[in-house]
Each structure stands twice: as structure tokens, then as C-alpha cells.
């Protein structure tokens, strides 16, 4: 099942993608696609619906992030060994955890706004985990039982800000730095989350090519590990790291995004995103 939210920013309505790829309106069901709406019982009820009986949305409305009211956006750094190498950093012995501000979250095709003073804007295609039930000190074996599904993420980074401190949050949490979606894809739709191809292009040129199978720490390990340090709540999101090919690692010199650039990315089974970079606007 593929769930989404569509409409103007701040006014999104819940939707579902039918078998033919059409967008169906779930508004009449009173589900807003919050954490409460992705519990196992709620997802089972949605899966039992006859999508063809739901209103078909016409045109191509804007898609927002697939969840409303995300409480925590957690990120895992350097989770691909070849990305750690291109960053000239050692392979971490355990997952590196940092946070992305929830105010960074936006729709999958919304513009990326370069923050004031920014100069080294970078891209990172990532698999994101969406938590479905409370997870606290869970084992690796049971970890995925707490996962509602998966979505595509671009962990946009302002490297100049990020590297000013050992704490990375400053360069990760700017407004529009958290495109999510287009969909929340439930676990039953993905046969093997540890074998999904992923890619990212900048201005039509391939920059990243990878597969989730090359993660250092797989999703089950990540959920179990993070749940030792903070309670994971329904609707929390965990971005799991990026494969090589980021701008910071380009040789002989880094390559940074600039206004007018177009970033496109995707993960097998999870859809694709497209962002245009634009200048910041004081306000």
C-alpha cells in the first residue's frame, strides 16, 4: 500500500495510490495520516478498502510529506563504507545518530531553498524508516515489527554549516532540507528492504548509484540501536544514510549545488523526487 498527502502546503489531504497508479482521496475516512493512522490496525483497515470506490483525484496536485505531525526526524551518518571513504572518515563501529529539525520536512518535489550564508549545498539519497508502533529497547529480531513502512528521503546538507562544529545538526536542519515521499510504502509491498537500488541525478547527470544492501548497519539494527537511547513513537522517521557520490566527495574538487540546479532521485519501489534549488529569501 502506498499512502500520501496531497494539496497546498499546510492544507494536505490524505491519499492512497491505487493499483493503476491513480491517486485516491481518503479524506472522507477522517484519517489524516498521522502516527495514529499508521498503527497495524489502522493500516489493516486501509488495506481492506476497495480503492476503486474512493474518489479519484484529477490532475497532478502537489504532494506533501506522506505523514503529518512527524515527532522526530532521526538520521544515521556514514552508514555506507564507500561514502565514509569518500568523506575521508573512518567506518563507524556503531551507528552515528544526529537529528534533523522537523521544520526541515517538506514535500518530495518542493523547492530546496539555499539558506542565507550557505555556500556548500549537497545532496544525499536515503532510505527512510517510518515507525508504526512504540519501540523502546527492542531487539534486532523484533525491530521491524515496529516499522510501518519506508519512504524516499533526500538528506540535504549545507556542508559549510555542518563542518563548523562536531555536531552536524546545524547543517542538516535548515528549512526545506527534508524532502520526504512521494509515498509511505507499507512493509508488505517491499520484499527485501536490504536489496533496493537507489540513484540521484543533478541536472540530468548521474551522481549517486547504490543499493541498500551495502549499508553498514541494516534497518533492523538501526531501529534496535536507536530505541536504546530514545523511545521511538509512531510517525517518527529515521533516515539511514547515503551511498557514495555526494558533492563533498567529488574529485578532484567538491561540487556544490547552486540556484537553478535540479536534483532528481529515487529508490526502487519507493518512487522518486525532484527539487529545484533556489536562493534564500529574507523573512
C-alpha positions as CSV (number, residue, x, y, z in Angstrom):
1,X,0.0,0.0,0.0
2,X,1.2,3.5,-0.9
3,X,-0.1,6.3,1.2
4,X,0.5,10.0,0.5
5,X,-0.8,13.5,1.3
6,X,-1.7,16.0,-1.4
7,X,-2.6,19.6,-1.8
8,X,-1.2,23.0,-0.9
9,X,1.4,23.2,1.9
10,X,-0.3,23.1,5.2
11,X,-3.6,22.0,3.7
12,X,-2.7,18.5,2.5
13,X,-5.3,15.8,2.3
14,X,-4.7,12.0,2.8
15,X,-4.5,9.8,-0.3
16,X,-3.8,6.3,-1.5
17,X,-2.2,5.2,-4.8
18,X,-4.4,2.5,-6.4
19,X,-3.2,-0.5,-8.5
20,X,-3.3,1.5,-11.7
21,X,-1.2,4.4,-10.2
22,X,-4.2,6.7,-9.7
23,X,-4.4,8.9,-6.6
24,X,-7.5,8.3,-4.5
25,X,-8.8,10.7,-1.8
26,X,-9.0,9.3,1.7
27,X,-10.5,12.5,3.3
28,X,-13.9,11.0,3.9
29,X,-12.3,8.4,6.2
30,X,-11.2,11.1,8.6
31,X,-7.6,9.7,8.5
32,X,-5.0,12.5,8.4
33,X,-2.0,10.1,8.1
34,X,-0.6,10.9,11.5
35,X,1.3,8.5,13.6
36,X,-2.1,7.2,15.0
37,X,-3.2,6.4,11.4
38,X,-0.3,4.0,10.7
39,X,-0.8,1.6,13.6
40,X,-1.1,-2.0,12.5
41,X,-4.9,-1.9,13.0
42,X,-5.3,1.3,11.0
43,X,-3.1,0.0,8.2
44,X,-5.1,-3.2,8.0
45,X,-8.3,-1.3,7.8
46,X,-6.9,0.9,4.9
47,X,-5.6,-2.2,3.1
48,X,-9.1,-3.8,3.2
49,X,-10.6,-0.8,1.4
50,X,-11.7,-1.2,-2.3
51,X,-9.6,1.7,-3.7
52,X,-11.8,1.9,-6.8
53,X,-14.7,3.1,-4.6
54,X,-12.7,6.1,-3.4
55,X,-12.8,9.4,-5.2
56,X,-10.2,9.6,-8.0
57,X,-8.1,12.8,-7.8
58,X,-7.8,14.6,-11.1
59,X,-4.8,16.4,-12.4
60,X,-1.3,16.5,-10.8
61,X,-1.7,18.0,-7.4
62,X,1.3,18.9,-5.2
63,X,2.4,16.0,-3.0
64,X,3.4,16.9,0.6
65,X,5.3,14.7,3.0
66,X,3.4,11.5,3.4
67,X,2.9,11.9,7.2
68,X,1.5,14.7,9.2
69,X,2.9,15.7,12.6
70,X,6.2,13.8,12.5
71,X,7.6,14.0,16.0
72,X,11.3,13.1,15.4
73,X,13.5,13.0,12.3
74,X,16.5,10.9,13.2
75,X,19.4,10.4,10.9
76,X,22.2,7.9,10.7
77,X,25.6,9.2,9.4
78,X,28.3,7.4,7.4
79,X,26.3,4.2,7.1
80,X,27.8,3.2,3.7
81,X,31.5,2.3,3.9
82,X,32.3,3.7,0.5
83,X,30.6,7.0,1.5
84,X,32.7,7.1,4.7
85,X,35.8,6.6,2.5
86,X,34.9,9.5,0.1
87,X,34.4,11.7,3.2
88,X,37.8,10.7,4.5
89,X,36.3,9.4,7.7
90,X,36.7,6.0,9.4
91,X,33.9,3.4,9.2
92,X,31.9,3.9,12.5
93,X,32.0,1.0,14.9
94,X,28.3,1.7,15.8
95,X,25.6,3.9,14.2
96,X,26.2,7.7,14.3
97,X,23.0,9.4,15.3
98,X,22.1,13.0,14.7
99,X,18.8,14.9,14.4
100,X,17.2,16.8,11.6
101,X,14.7,19.6,12.6
102,X,11.1,18.6,11.8
103,X,10.7,22.1,10.3
104,X,13.0,21.0,7.5
105,X,10.4,18.5,6.4
106,X,8.7,19.3,3.0
107,X,7.1,17.6,0.0
108,X,9.1,15.5,-2.4
109,X,9.1,18.0,-5.2
110,X,9.2,21.2,-3.2
111,X,12.0,23.7,-4.0
112,X,15.1,23.5,-1.9
113,X,15.9,26.9,-0.5
114,X,19.6,27.7,-0.1
115,X,19.9,29.2,3.4
116,X,21.3,32.7,3.9
117,X,25.1,32.5,4.1
118,X,25.0,29.0,2.6
119,X,27.8,28.1,0.1
120,X,28.2,24.3,0.1
121,X,24.8,22.7,-0.5
122,X,24.9,19.0,-1.0
123,X,22.6,16.1,-1.8
124,X,22.1,12.6,-0.2
125,X,19.6,10.0,-1.4
126,X,18.5,7.9,1.5
127,X,16.0,5.1,2.6
128,X,13.8,6.4,5.4
129,X,12.2,4.1,8.0
130,X,8.8,5.1,9.3
131,X,7.9,3.9,12.8
132,X,4.4,2.4,13.3
133,X,4.4,1.3,16.9
134,X,6.2,2.4,20.1
135,X,9.7,0.9,20.2
136,X,11.8,1.1,23.4
137,X,14.8,-1.2,23.9
138,X,13.7,-3.6,21.2
139,X,15.8,-6.5,19.9
140,X,17.1,-6.6,16.4
141,X,14.9,-9.7,15.8
142,X,11.7,-7.8,16.7
143,X,12.7,-4.4,15.4
144,X,10.9,-4.5,12.0
145,X,7.7,-5.4,13.8
146,X,7.7,-1.7,14.9
147,X,8.1,-0.4,11.4
148,X,5.0,0.8,9.4
149,X,6.9,1.2,6.2
150,X,9.5,3.0,4.2
151,X,9.9,6.2,2.2
152,X,12.4,8.1,0.0
153,X,14.4,10.9,1.6
154,X,16.9,13.5,0.4
155,X,19.1,14.4,3.4
156,X,20.1,17.8,2.0
157,X,23.1,19.3,3.8
158,X,24.8,22.7,4.0
159,X,28.4,21.4,4.5
160,X,29.9,24.7,5.4
161,X,27.4,24.9,8.4
162,X,27.8,21.2,9.1
163,X,31.5,21.2,9.5
164,X,31.7,24.3,11.7
165,X,31.1,22.0,14.7
166,X,31.4,18.4,15.7
167,X,27.5,18.5,16.0
168,X,26.1,18.1,12.5
169,X,22.6,19.4,13.2
170,X,23.3,23.0,12.2
171,X,24.0,22.0,8.6
172,X,21.1,19.4,8.3
173,X,18.0,21.1,9.7
174,X,17.5,24.2,7.5
175,X,14.0,24.8,6.1
176,X,13.3,22.6,3.0
177,X,16.3,20.3,3.8
178,X,14.0,17.3,4.5
179,X,12.0,16.2,1.4
180,X,10.1,13.1,2.1
181,X,7.9,10.9,-0.1
182,X,6.2,10.8,-2.5
183,X,4.7,7.9,-0.6
184,X,4.8,5.9,2.6
185,X,5.1,2.4,1.3
186,X,4.0,-0.2,3.8
187,X,6.3,-3.1,4.7
188,X,4.2,-5.7,2.9
189,X,5.0,-4.1,-0.5
190,X,8.7,-4.4,-0.3
191,X,10.0,-7.9,-0.5
192,X,13.5,-7.2,0.7
193,X,14.4,-3.7,2.1
194,X,18.0,-4.8,2.2
195,X,18.2,-5.0,-1.6
196,X,16.8,-1.8,-3.1
197,X,18.6,0.1,-5.9
198,X,18.9,3.8,-5.4
199,X,20.1,6.7,-7.5
200,X,20.4,10.5,-7.7
201,X,21.0,12.9,-10.6
202,X,22.0,16.5,-10.7
203,X,21.0,18.4,-13.8
204,X,20.5,15.1,-15.6
205,X,23.9,13.7,-14.7
206,X,24.1,10.6,-12.5
207,X,25.8,11.4,-9.2
208,X,24.8,8.6,-6.9
209,X,24.2,4.9,-7.6
210,X,23.8,2.4,-4.8
211,X,21.9,-0.3,-3.1
212,X,20.6,-0.6,0.4
213,X,22.3,-4.0,0.7
214,X,25.7,-2.2,1.2
215,X,24.6,-0.4,4.4
216,X,27.0,-1.0,7.3
217,X,24.0,-1.2,9.7
218,X,20.8,-2.5,8.2
219,X,17.3,-1.1,9.1
220,X,16.6,-3.7,11.8
221,X,19.9,-3.0,13.5
222,X,19.3,0.7,13.3
223,X,15.8,0.6,14.8
224,X,17.0,-1.6,17.7
225,X,20.1,0.6,18.3
226,X,18.2,3.9,18.3
227,X,15.5,2.5,20.5
228,X,18.1,2.0,23.3
229,X,18.6,5.8,23.5
230,X,15.2,7.2,22.8
231,X,11.7,5.9,22.6
232,X,10.6,5.7,19.0
233,X,7.0,6.8,18.5
234,X,4.5,6.1,15.7
235,X,5.3,8.5,12.9
236,X,8.9,9.0,13.8
237,X,11.3,8.9,10.8
238,X,14.8,7.5,10.6
239,X,16.9,8.3,7.5
240,X,19.5,5.5,7.1
241,X,22.5,7.1,5.4
242,X,23.6,7.6,1.8
243,X,25.8,5.7,-0.7
244,X,28.8,7.4,-2.3
245,X,28.6,10.2,-4.9
246,X,27.8,13.2,-2.8
247,X,29.1,16.6,-3.8
248,X,31.5,16.8,-0.9
249,X,33.3,13.7,-2.1
250,X,33.8,14.7,-5.8
251,X,37.3,14.6,-7.2
252,X,39.4,16.5,-7.8
253,X,37.3,19.2,-6.2
254,X,33.9,19.1,-4.4
255,X,30.8,20.1,-6.4
256,X,28.1,22.2,-4.7
257,X,24.5,22.8,-5.7
258,X,23.7,26.3,-6.9
259,X,20.4,28.2,-7.6
260,X,18.7,26.7,-10.7
261,X,20.1,23.2,-10.3
262,X,17.7,20.4,-10.5
263,X,18.1,17.3,-8.3
264,X,16.2,14.1,-9.1
265,X,16.4,10.9,-7.0
266,X,14.7,7.6,-6.4
267,X,14.7,4.2,-4.7
268,X,13.3,1.0,-6.2
269,X,9.7,0.6,-5.2
270,X,9.6,3.9,-3.2
271,X,9.1,6.4,-6.0
272,X,11.1,9.5,-7.0
273,X,11.6,13.1,-6.1
274,X,12.6,16.3,-7.9
275,X,13.8,19.5,-6.3
276,X,14.9,22.8,-7.9
277,X,17.5,24.8,-5.9
278,X,16.6,28.5,-5.3
279,X,18.1,31.4,-3.4
280,X,17.1,32.2,0.1
281,X,14.6,35.0,0.7
282,X,15.0,37.1,3.9
283,X,12.0,37.0,6.1
